[in-house]
Amino acid sequence: MRVLWRALLPSHRAPCRLRLSMPASPPPLSRPFLDAMSRLAASVAIATTDGVAGKAGATISTLSPVSAETPPSLLVCLHHKTSVAQKIQANNTFAVNMLDETQRALAQLFASQPPHPQGKNKFDHTQQQWQQTFSGAWKLQDALGFFDCEVLQALRYQSHFVVIGKVLNIEIGSSDRKPLLYANRAYTMLSGPSPSDTSLRSETCDLKPAI
C-alpha cells in the first residue's frame, strides 16, 4: 500500500524544456525591390489638376491603362505627401500629359520640389502653353498624348495613392515623335530613326519623377 501511494504522488522532476530553432527573419526587400523596378522603362508624363483645392502638377512615371471599355479608364500612382495627390482628390479631376524626348527639362521642373524662385509655381516657369480643359485640369499644348479624367476612385496603400480616372477626352500628338522614358534612375530615349525602334539610349539625371 505504501508503494502504491508513492506512485500516485506527483513527480517533482523539473519539466522537460524543448528548444525550438526559429527560422531566420527574411531580409528586407525594399532596396532590392526598388533596384529591380528601376530596370522597368516607363513613359514620363505630367499629371495636372485644378479646382476648389487649387492648381498643381507633378511628373509621374507610374501610369497604366485599366480598361478600354466605354468609358475607358486609367490609373496613376502618387506619393501621399505630394500636394498634387491631395488636390486631385479634392478637385475630383486630373489630366495626364505625356512627354516626348525634347521635353526632359519640363519633366525635371515638375519633378522638383518647392519653393521655386521668385515664388512662382511650376506652370509660370515654362514657355510651353497650357490650356485649361473642360474638367478644369491643365493640358500641355504640345503633349505627346493627353488624357482628361474624372476621378472614379482613390485608394491609399502604404506610401502611395492609386487614383483611377474615367477618361473624358483624349488627344494624340504626331506619331513621328518619340516618348520620354525613365529607366535605371535616368531619363531615357528611344534611339533610332523611328518610334518602332526598341533600343534605348540613357541620359543620367539627378532628378526623378515624383512617383
C-alpha positions as CSV (number, residue, x, y, z in Angstrom):
1,M,0.0,0.0,0.0
2,R,2.9,2.3,0.8
3,V,4.4,1.7,-2.6
4,L,1.1,2.4,-4.3
5,W,0.7,5.7,-2.5
6,R,4.1,6.9,-3.6
7,A,3.3,6.0,-7.2
8,L,0.3,8.2,-7.1
9,L,2.2,11.3,-5.9
10,P,3.0,13.9,-8.5
11,S,6.6,13.9,-9.8
12,H,8.9,16.7,-8.6
13,R,11.2,16.4,-11.5
14,A,12.0,19.5,-13.5
15,P,9.8,19.7,-16.6
16,C,11.5,18.9,-19.9
17,R,12.1,22.1,-21.9
18,L,12.3,21.8,-25.6
19,R,14.4,24.3,-27.5
20,L,12.9,25.1,-30.9
21,S,15.0,26.8,-33.5
22,M,13.1,29.7,-35.0
23,P,13.5,30.4,-38.7
24,A,15.6,33.4,-39.5
25,S,13.7,36.6,-40.5
26,P,13.7,37.2,-44.2
27,P,15.9,40.0,-45.3
28,P,14.3,43.4,-46.1
29,L,13.1,43.6,-49.7
30,S,12.7,47.4,-50.0
31,R,16.1,48.1,-51.6
32,P,16.2,45.1,-54.0
33,F,12.6,45.9,-54.9
34,L,13.5,49.5,-55.9
35,D,16.6,48.3,-57.7
36,A,14.7,45.7,-59.7
37,M,11.9,48.1,-60.5
38,S,14.4,50.7,-61.7
39,R,15.0,48.4,-64.7
40,L,11.5,48.9,-65.8
41,A,11.3,51.6,-68.5
42,A,8.2,53.8,-68.1
43,S,6.7,56.7,-70.0
44,V,7.1,60.1,-68.4
45,A,4.1,62.3,-68.0
46,I,2.9,65.3,-66.1
47,A,-0.3,65.0,-64.0
48,T,-2.2,68.2,-63.5
49,T,-5.3,69.3,-61.7
50,D,-7.2,72.5,-60.8
51,G,-10.4,73.3,-58.9
52,V,-11.6,74.2,-55.4
53,A,-8.3,72.9,-53.9
54,G,-6.1,74.8,-56.3
55,K,-3.8,74.2,-59.2
56,A,-1.0,71.6,-59.1
57,G,1.2,69.4,-61.3
58,A,3.8,66.8,-60.9
59,T,6.0,64.5,-63.1
60,I,4.9,60.9,-62.9
61,S,6.1,57.6,-64.4
62,T,3.5,55.3,-62.9
63,L,0.7,55.3,-65.5
64,S,-1.3,52.4,-66.7
65,P,-4.5,51.7,-68.6
66,V,-7.2,50.0,-66.7
67,S,-9.9,49.2,-69.3
68,A,-10.7,50.3,-72.9
69,E,-14.4,49.5,-72.4
70,T,-16.6,52.6,-72.5
71,P,-15.9,54.7,-70.7
72,P,-12.1,54.0,-70.8
73,S,-10.1,54.3,-67.6
74,L,-6.5,54.6,-66.5
75,L,-4.7,54.8,-63.2
76,V,-1.8,56.9,-61.8
77,C,0.2,56.4,-58.6
78,L,1.2,59.4,-56.5
79,H,3.0,59.7,-53.2
80,H,0.6,60.5,-50.4
81,K,2.6,63.5,-49.2
82,T,2.6,65.3,-52.6
83,S,0.2,68.3,-52.9
84,V,-0.9,67.1,-56.3
85,A,-2.2,63.8,-54.8
86,Q,-4.3,65.7,-52.2
87,K,-5.6,68.3,-54.7
88,I,-6.5,65.7,-57.4
89,Q,-8.8,64.0,-54.8
90,A,-10.3,67.3,-53.6
91,N,-10.8,68.6,-57.2
92,N,-12.1,65.2,-58.4
93,T,-10.3,65.7,-61.7
94,F,-6.9,65.3,-63.3
95,A,-5.2,65.3,-66.6
96,V,-2.2,63.3,-67.9
97,N,0.2,64.9,-70.3
98,M,2.6,62.5,-71.9
99,L,6.1,64.0,-72.8
100,D,8.4,63.5,-75.7
101,E,12.2,63.2,-75.7
102,T,12.6,67.0,-76.2
103,Q,10.7,67.8,-73.0
104,R,13.2,66.5,-70.4
105,A,13.7,69.9,-68.9
106,L,9.9,70.2,-68.3
107,A,9.9,66.8,-66.6
108,Q,12.8,67.9,-64.4
109,L,10.9,71.1,-63.4
110,F,7.7,69.3,-62.4
111,A,9.7,66.7,-60.6
112,S,11.4,69.3,-58.4
113,Q,10.1,70.4,-55.0
114,P,9.1,73.9,-53.9
115,P,10.0,76.7,-53.1
116,H,10.6,77.9,-56.6
117,P,12.4,81.2,-57.5
118,Q,10.5,84.4,-57.0
119,G,7.6,82.5,-55.5
120,K,6.4,81.3,-58.9
121,N,4.7,78.0,-59.4
122,K,5.9,75.4,-61.9
123,F,3.5,76.5,-64.6
124,D,4.9,80.1,-64.5
125,H,8.4,78.9,-65.2
126,T,7.6,77.1,-68.5
127,Q,7.5,78.6,-72.0
128,Q,5.0,75.9,-73.1
129,Q,1.4,76.9,-73.5
130,W,-1.1,75.4,-71.0
131,Q,-4.8,75.3,-71.7
132,Q,-7.5,74.6,-69.1
133,T,-9.7,71.7,-70.2
134,F,-13.4,71.0,-69.7
135,S,-12.7,69.2,-66.4
136,G,-10.6,72.1,-65.1
137,A,-7.3,70.3,-65.3
138,W,-4.5,71.7,-67.5
139,K,-3.4,70.4,-70.9
140,L,0.1,70.9,-72.3
141,Q,-0.4,72.2,-75.9
142,D,2.3,70.1,-77.4
143,A,1.9,67.0,-75.3
144,L,2.7,63.7,-77.0
145,G,-0.6,62.3,-75.7
146,F,-3.3,63.8,-73.4
147,F,-6.0,62.3,-71.2
148,D,-8.6,64.4,-69.4
149,C,-10.0,62.4,-66.5
150,E,-12.6,62.4,-63.7
151,V,-11.6,60.6,-60.5
152,L,-13.5,57.4,-60.1
153,Q,-11.7,56.0,-57.1
154,A,-8.6,56.8,-54.9
155,L,-7.0,54.0,-52.8
156,R,-4.3,54.7,-50.3
157,Y,-1.9,51.8,-49.9
158,Q,1.2,52.4,-47.7
159,S,3.1,55.3,-49.1
160,H,1.0,55.9,-52.3
161,F,-2.4,56.7,-53.6
162,V,-3.7,54.7,-56.6
163,V,-6.0,57.0,-58.5
164,I,-8.4,55.6,-61.1
165,G,-9.8,58.0,-63.6
166,K,-12.6,57.9,-66.1
167,V,-11.3,59.3,-69.4
168,L,-13.4,62.2,-70.7
169,N,-11.2,63.3,-73.6
170,I,-8.1,62.1,-75.5
171,E,-5.7,64.0,-77.8
172,I,-2.8,62.3,-79.6
173,G,0.3,64.0,-80.9
174,S,2.3,63.3,-84.0
175,S,3.4,59.7,-84.5
176,D,6.9,60.7,-85.6
177,R,7.7,62.0,-82.1
178,K,9.5,59.7,-79.6
179,P,8.3,59.3,-75.9
180,L,10.5,60.4,-73.0
181,L,11.1,57.3,-70.8
182,Y,12.5,56.8,-67.3
183,A,14.7,53.7,-66.5
184,N,17.7,52.9,-64.4
185,R,17.1,56.1,-62.5
186,A,17.7,58.2,-65.6
187,Y,15.7,59.8,-68.3
188,T,16.0,57.6,-71.4
189,M,15.0,57.9,-75.0
190,L,14.2,55.6,-77.8
191,S,17.1,55.7,-80.2
192,G,16.9,55.0,-84.0
193,P,15.2,56.6,-86.9
194,S,11.6,55.7,-85.9
195,P,9.5,55.1,-82.8
196,S,9.3,51.4,-83.7
197,D,13.0,51.0,-82.8
198,T,13.2,49.4,-79.4
199,S,16.8,50.2,-78.5
200,L,17.4,52.6,-75.6
201,R,19.8,55.4,-75.0
202,S,20.2,56.5,-71.4
203,E,20.9,60.0,-70.2
204,T,21.6,60.3,-66.5
205,C,19.7,62.9,-64.5
206,D,19.7,63.7,-60.8
207,L,16.0,64.4,-60.5
208,K,13.5,61.7,-60.8
209,P,9.7,61.6,-61.4
210,A,7.6,62.1,-58.3
211,I,6.2,58.6,-58.2
